[in-house]
Amino acid sequence: MMHKFWKKIKSEFAVWQVGLFPGLLIFTAVVIARLTGSLQFFELVMLDNFLRLRPSEPMDERIVIVGITEKDIQKVKRYPIPDENIANLLEKIREYQPAAIGLDIVRDFPIEPGSKRLNAIFNDESNNDVFAIEKVLKDRDGYSIAPPPEIYPDMVGFVDAIPDDDGYLRRSILDISHGQPEPRLSLSLLLAERYLHVRDSKLVLERGKKDPGATRFGSVEFTRFQTNSGGYINADAGENQIFLNYRSGNKPFRFISAGEVEKGKLQNGTKINPEWFKNRIVLVGITALSEKDVVNSFAVGGINPALVYGVEAQAHATSQIISAVLDGRPLLQVWSDGWEYIWILAWGVVGISLGRFLQSPWKIMLVLLISSGFLILLCYGLIIIGWWVPIVPTIIILWLNGGGLTATLFYRYYQNIKERESRLRQKEAVKQRIFTRIHNEPLQTLQLLLREKDNIPESLMLKLEYLDKEIRDICDDEKAHLLDEDNVLVLGNDTTIDLHHPLRELLQNVYIHTLEKDFPNFQSIKVKIITFDSIDDSKLNIEDKRGICRFLEEALINVGKYAYGATRLHVVCKQENDKQIIRVTDNGIGMIQTSQSQSLGTNLTNKLAKNLCGEFRRYSHTPKGTVCEFMW
């Protein structure tokens, strides 16, 4: 049972070897393409599309955007908006008692009139709820943007962002410590911290437990972006960055224009509900395309490519933090590099398996389409629960292995098997016809003659009986050859030997089985000298072993048939110096050199000797007999 099991395992491994090596080459090529960044653009595009196609989330009513629109700018007739207008807007918003106000408008120097009023709001210790902005990271010209000069430093958050090479914003910076005397916090982090502390005094900003460089509120730790996180390769991972998990839906936040806030009612005449603002976060920013305070993001609803106002991006970043802490909304996370490449390799194996188990190109294409659809849905589902896993390299390796090189190799492999089986069937049919004709014609004629034994001399009758037996033995031997399988030698009477066994053991089995045959000259042999030593078969393949076994079988059969009067048989199978030798010696009268079967066997043995760089000899033995020798 175990022998059959291991035989099946070896056979299956031999089949898998057809596609395994090219499959590994494809895996290596895909990994190299990924490591060199060739697939980064496509992976980011797929990430954007998955985020964009997520089910709509309910509006986050904890955040209100007050936008200064094109209409508001036209009403003032100047830009930048004067400090007096900003102060009026902030005072109006304050009347609704928000938890925090984030002013996402640059105010690094006064814009008269109204600077004193605006500074008074910034310095109001009794109602310290307005946060202003700065830009800490220098641009390519070496400039940064300072905060309002009169505001307290701890009420300033930066709005710096690091877009990807394609100009799209997919990450959010929480704090900057490199090159700064004190760590600087982002506007989104400051607003979230204020709101969470108002909701629960125990929710304070802390350093991470798993990663001391990360940010944490309670049990929620914000995993830092790394240089090779997800589909990124050698990305800028400076400072404390996290993935920006945009809120899905066409209306993620409540939007009210500055003009509507000043009038106290919306454009449709509906009065502003104070509850929309009370204990909420209010973000004030420019929402006019003419002023170009926008970022690119295809991950949110809208036109293509989607233009997101800067104040909206701040709202998404703030909402992400609050929602993760209070609602358990998933943050975008990625696997470690090791698990990502195991994932890619696993789908490569799936592709190879299609070529292994499906021999039809149409079936392979159909299953490939189904597998690809399942893979896309699986990755989409993982995105929804917050996991970004590689899809582009996975799709590539699935199709290249399943529908490309390895599938083609498997297809050719199975076609070769079918062709070989077809040839074997044809060969079997031809031999079967020959056996049938021999049985129906010569053997039937012999049977008729043998029935007339009273009219046939005894000496001739013996020859006819021997001829009948010899023809039947030839048919049996040829049938045994016909039934030979890839790794099995059939010796007749359903006796088989596994050609994976050592050659010495195979030759012993051939010797024992052949001498059991009922040949007349075997009966007269009185002395048998047998030597079966170890033979080096490390360089022999299955067909070589088969040919050597057939040589010994035929040499012994020739003794049984033609070595008349033989009394002595000497069989040697051993290694002499660097030669492997099989020698069969008898002391009979001699062989019939004109035998057709003998000629065919000689030709096959000479061919085997040529393949093994060996030598086949048949010569007379002194004083009488024949030596049949094969060495390699």
N, C-alpha and C positions, 0 to 999 in steps of 0.2 A: 504493500500500500504506500509506504513512504517512498519507495523507488519510483512509483508512478507519479506521486506528488512532485518530487524533485525533477522528474523528467518533464512534467508539465511546466514547472517554474522555469527551467532552462529553455524550454521551447518558447515560452512567452517572452522571456528576456531577449532571446534571439530576434523575435519579431519587433520588440520595442527598440532594439538597437538601430533598426532602419531609420526611425525618425528622431531618436533621442539626441544623437550628435548634432545634426543640423538644427534641431530645436534649441539646443543649448547655444549654438552659434547665434541664432536669431535673438535669444534672450540676452546674450552678451552685447550684441549690436544695439538692442533697444536700451540697455542699461547705459552703454557708452553715450548714445544719443541724449539720454536724459541727463547724465552727469555733465555733459558739455553744454547744457542749456538749450539744446535744439528743440526740445518739446515744451519749454516753459510757456511760451506764448499760447500754445494750444491748450495747455492745462489751465491757464488763467482764464481763457475764453470760456472753457467748459464750466469753471467755477462760477463765473459771472452768470452764465445761462441757468445753471442750477439754482442759484440764489434768486434770480429774477422770476423763475417759474414756480417758486414755492407758493403754497396756499396763502392767501391774504391773511395777515394778522389783524386783530382789532386795533383801533387807534389807541396809541399810548396817550391817555388824557392827562398824564402827569407832566407832560411837556407841552407848552404853547409857543408857537413861533409868531412873533410880531415882525412882519416884513415891511421894510421901507421900499415901496414899489416905485415903478417908473412914474405913476400918477402922483405919488407923494413928492418925488423929486421935482416934477414939473410945477407942483404947487408952490414949492419953496423958491424955485427959479435959480437955484445954485447948487453946486456940489464941490467939495464935501458939504454935507448938511451942517449948518452952524450949531454950535454947542447949545444955544438957546432952544432950538427945536428938539434936540436930543434930551435936554433937561425937562422940557414940557412933557415929552413922551414918557420918560422914566417916572416922573411924578404922577402922571395919570395911571400908569401901571401899578405904582405903589399903593394907590388907593384900593386896589383889589386884594392886597395883602398876600402876595406870592411868597413862597419859601426862599426863592433866590431869583435874581435877574442877571442874565449874562449878556453883556453888551458886546456883540461881535462886530464892532466897528472900531477902526483904528482911531485913536485919539492921543498920538504921541506929542502933539503940540496944540495950543489953543486955536480954535476957529471961532472968531468973534462974529456976532455978539453972543453973550451968555456964558462965557467961560467960568465966571465966578459962581454962577448958579450950578453949573455942572460939577465944579470942584466941591461945592458944598454938599452935593449928593454923595460924591465919592468919599467925603470925610465925615459923613453923618454917623457918629458913634452910636447914637440912639437907635438907628435903623440901618445897621451895616449889612445890606443885602445885595448890593450891586457889585458884580465882578466885571472887570475890564480885561483887555487882551494885550498881548505882546507877541512878537516873533523873536525867538531866541536864536534859532539856527540862521547863519548868515547865507545870503543868496550868493549867486556866482560872482557878483560884483563886490562881495564882502560886506554887505549891509544887512543889518537886522532892524527890527522895529521896536522902539521902546514903548512902555506902558504910559498912561496918563501921568504926568509928573506929580500930581497932588494926591494920588491914591495910595492907600496902604499896600505894601508889597504882598501881603498874604491874601489880598483881594484881586490879584492879577494871575490869570492863567494864559498859557501860550496857546496859539492856534496853529503851530507848525505842523506840517504834514509831509510825508515822504511818498510821492506817487511812484508807481512802477514805470518801467521804461516806455510803456505804451501810453503814459499820461493818465492812467486810471488810478483812482484812490481805493486801495483795498486794505489799508492798515491804519491804525490809530496809535498815536504816541501818548502814553500816559504820563511819563515824567522824563525829565532830562537832567542828568547829573554830570555828564562828561563836560569838563571845561567850565563848570559853574561853581562858584563858592558855596552855594546852597542848592539843593535839588529844586528844580522848577516843575510845577505841576501843570497839566493841561487844563484848559477851561472846562472841558467835559468832566474831568476827574474832580475838579473843585466843586462844580455844580452838583454832581452826584453825591459827593461827600456831604455837602450842606443838606441836601434833601434827605439822605439816609439818616443823618444824625438827628434831623427834626423828627423823622418817623420813629427812630429807635436810637436812644443815646448810646446803646451798646455797640452799634454799628460804626466803628471808627476805622480809619485808614491805617493799615499795618503792612509790614513787609511779609512776603510769602514764607510759608513753612517748608514746602518742598524745594522752593527756589528763593533764596533770600533776596535776589534781585527783582523778584516779581512783586505785584501789588495784591492785597487781599482785604476783603471786607468779611469779617466773620469766618465762615467755613468756605467761602467762595474765593478761590485763588485764580488770578488771571494769568494764564500761561504765556510766557514771553515768546515772541516771534524769534525764530532762529534763522541763520543765513540760508539754510537749506530746508526750511519748513515746507512740507507739502510739495507742490510742484515748483517751488522757487529754487534757483541755483545761484549761489554766491550773491544773494540779495543783500541790500544794506540793512543790517540788523542792529544798527547803533541805537542806543538809548533803550528805554523800556517800551516796546511796541507790542500790540496785540492785533489779531485779525479783526477787521471791521465787519461785524455781522449786521448788515443793514436790515432794518425792519421792513418786512414785505408788505405789499399792498399799495394801492394808488393813493391812499390818504393815511399815512402812518401817524401824522400829528395834526393837531388843530392849528389852522393858519388864519391869522387875522392881520389885516394891513394896519399900518401906523395911523392912516386917516380914519379907519373905523374905530380904533381905540380912542382917538381924540374926540370923535363924535359920540362915542358910547353906543353905537349901533352898527349893524352890518349893512352891506349894500342893499339887501332885500328889506331893510327896515326893522329887522329883528333886533331887540335890545341885547347888548352883551350881557351874558349871565356872569355875575361876579364869581360864581363857583368854578367857572372855567379857569380862573387865575388863582383863587385862594389856595394857599399852601402848595402851589404848583411851581415848576421851573418855567421861567419865561426867558426865551432867547430872542434878542433883538438883533436884526441884521439886515443887510441890503439884499433885496430880492428883485433887483432890476438888472436885466441882461446887459444893459448899456454900460454898467460899471464893472462887469466881468468878475464879480466875486463868486466864481463857480468852480466846481471840480467835476471831472468826468467819472461816471460810474455806470456801468451797464447792469449792475446788480439790483437796481431799483426800477420800479415801473416808470413809464414815460416814453419820450421819444428815443430814437436810436441814432447816435449814441446818447445816452441819458446825461443831461446836464443837471447837476445838483448844486443848488446854492450853498455857499460856504456855511451859512447859518443852519441849513438843513443837515449838512454833514456833521456839524456839532451836535445837533439834536439826536441824530442816529448814534453817535458815539456815546452821548450821555445816557440815552435810553438803553443802550446795550448794557452798560454797567448796572443801572438801577434794576433792569429786568432780570439780569442774572442773579442779583442778590435777593430781590424780593419775590420774583416769580419763578425762579429756577429755569429761566429761558436759557437754552444751551448757547455756550460760546463756541466759536469755530475752533476745532482742534485737529491735530494731525497725528498720524502714527510715527513711531521712530523709523529711521531709514531702514533698519533691518526688517521690520514687519512690512514696510511698503514693498521691498524687493521680494519678499516671500509671497506677497499678494500677487505681484506681477508674474513671478515664476509659476505660481499655482494656475493662473489663467493660461499661461503658456502650455502647461501640461494638459489642461483641458483641450486646447487646440490640437495638441499631438494626439490626444485620445480620440478625437473625432476622426482623424486619419486612420487610427488603429482599428476602430470598431465599425466605422461606416465606409464601405468600399465604393459606394455610389457618389459621384461628384454632386449630383442633385440633392441627395440626402445631406451631404456635408454642408452645402450652401444653405439649405433650409435650417439645419440645426445651428449653423453659424449665426444666421439672422435671429433665431430665437434666443441663442446664448447672448448675443450682443444686446438685444432688447432687455433681457433679464439683467445683464451687467449694468446697463445704463439706469434701469429702474432701481437696482440695488444701491448704486452710488448716489442717486438722487435721494433715496430714502435715508441714506447715511448723512447726507447734507442736512436734511430736515432735522435730524436729531443732533447735529453739530459736529459731524466727522467728515473731513475732506480727505478722500482717499484717491490714489492715482487712477485715472480712467483712460487717458489718452495712450500711455504706454501699454496699458492692459488691453485696450481694443486693438492696438497695432499687433501685439504679440499673439493675440487670439486669432486674428485674421491671417497673419503670416504663417503661423503654425497650422491652423485649421484649414485654411483655404489656399495656402501657398506652397512653399517648398516641401515641408514634411508631408502634407497631404498628398502631393504629387508623388513623392517617393513611396509612400505607403500604397498609393494607387498602382504604381508600376510594379511594386512588390507583389501585390495580390494578383495583378494581371499575369505576372510571370508564374505565380503559383497555379493560376487557372490554366495557363498555357501548358505548363508541365503536367498538370493533372490530365489535361485533354490528350497530350501526347501519350501519357501512360495508359489512358483508357483505349486509345487507338492501338497502342502496342499490345495491350491485353486482348483486344478484340482480334487482332491479327493472329496472335499466338493461339487464342482459343479456337479460331477457325482451323489453324494448322493441327492442333490437338484433335479437333473433331474429325478432320479428314483422315488423320492417322488412325484414329479409332474406328472410323467407318469403313476404311479401305484396307490398308496393309494389315492391321490387327485382325479385322474380320476374316481376311483371306487366310492369315496364319491360323486362326481358330478353326476354319474349315479344314485346313490341311492337318491340324493336330487331331481332328476327329477321325481322320483316315489313318490312324496309327497302325492299324493292322496291315495296311498296304504299303507302309513306308518303312524302310530299313531303320533299325534302332539307332545307328550312328547318326543318320540324318535327322531322326526325330529329336535326338538330344540337341542338335544344332538349332533346329527350329524352335524348340522350347527356350533355348538360351536367347535366340533372336527375339522372341516374344517378350521375354523378361527385360532384355536390354532396351528395346524400344519403349517399354513402359517406364523403365528407370529414367531414360532420357526425358520423357514427358514430365515425370515428377520433378526432376532436377530443374528443368526450365520453368516449371510453375513456381518452384521455390525462388528462383531468381526474379521472377515476375512480381512475387509478393514482397520482395525486399522493400522496407520502408527507409526513410531518411537515416535513421539511427539504429536500425535493426537488421540483422542478417538472418534469413530464413533457411533452415537446413533440411526442411522436409518434415512430413508428419507433424506439422504445426509446431516444430521445435524452433525457437527463436533465441538469439543471443543479442545482448545490448552491446553495440560497438563502442560505447563509452568506456567499457571495461578495459583493463590492461591487455596489451596484445598477447602476452604469454598466456593469460587465462583464456582468451578467445581461441588461440591455436590449440590448446588442450581440449576445449569443447569440440572443435572441428575434428580433431583426431579421434576422440571417443565416438562421436556420432557417425563418422564415416566408416570406421571399422565395424560398426554394427550392421552395415549394409550386407545383403546376402549375395556377395560376389564370390564366384567359385574359387578364385586364387587366394582369397583370405582364409579359406578353410585349410589350405595346405601349409600355411605359415606356422612354424613351431617356435621360432625365436623372434622376440620383439625387443629391440633396444631403443629406448626412448629417452631423449634429453630435452627438457624444456627449461632453459635458464631464462633469467630476466633479459628482456630486449628493450632497448631504448626506443620508445614510441612517441617521444615528446614532440617530434617534428611532423608526425603523421596526422593527416586529417581523417575524417570518417571514411571517405571513399578509398583512401590508401589502405586503411585497415581492412575494408571489405575486399579489396583486390588481393591482399596478401592471404587472407583467409580462404578465398576462392582458389588461390594457387595451391595451397596445401591440400584442400579438398580434392581438386582435380588430380594432383600428383598421387594421392592415395587411391582414388578411384581407378586411375590408370594401372596401378599395381594390381588391384582387385580384378580388373578386366583382362589385362594383357600379360602380366608376369607369370606365365604358365610354369607350374612346377616350383614356384618360389617357396622356400622354407624359412627364409630369414628376411626380416624387415628392420631397417635402422632409420629412425626419424630423429633429426637434430634440429633444434631451434635454439640458437644461442648467439652471443656476441663474441666475435673474435677480433681483437685489437679495436679498430674503429669501424668494423663491418658488422652488420647484422645478417645472420645466415640462417636459411631454412633449407635443409637437405633431406631428401627421401631416397634411400638406397635399398634395392632388392636384389635377390640372386636368381630371379626367374630367367626364362629364355629370352624375353625381350618384348618390346611394344610393337604394335602394328603401326608403322610410321605413316601409312597412307590414310589413316582414319581421319574423317572430316572433322569430328569433334575435337580430335587432338590438334588439328591445324588451327581451329578457332581458338582453343585454349592457349596455344602457343602465341598467337597474335596478341591476345589480351594481356598475357604475361609480359611479352616484349614491350608493349605500350606502357605497362606499369613500371617496368624497369627503367624505361627512358624518363618517365616523370620523376622517379626517385633517384636518378643518376646512379642506377644500379646495374645489375647484370643477371641474365637468365641463361642457364646452361642445362643441356640434357646430353649425357654421354654414357658410353658403355663402362661397366664396372668389371674389373678383372677378378677372377677368371670368367665370371658370367654375371649377368644382371644389368641393371640400369641405374644411373644416378640422375636425379632431377633436383637442380639446385637453383636457389634464388637468393641473391645477396644485394644489399644496398648500404 
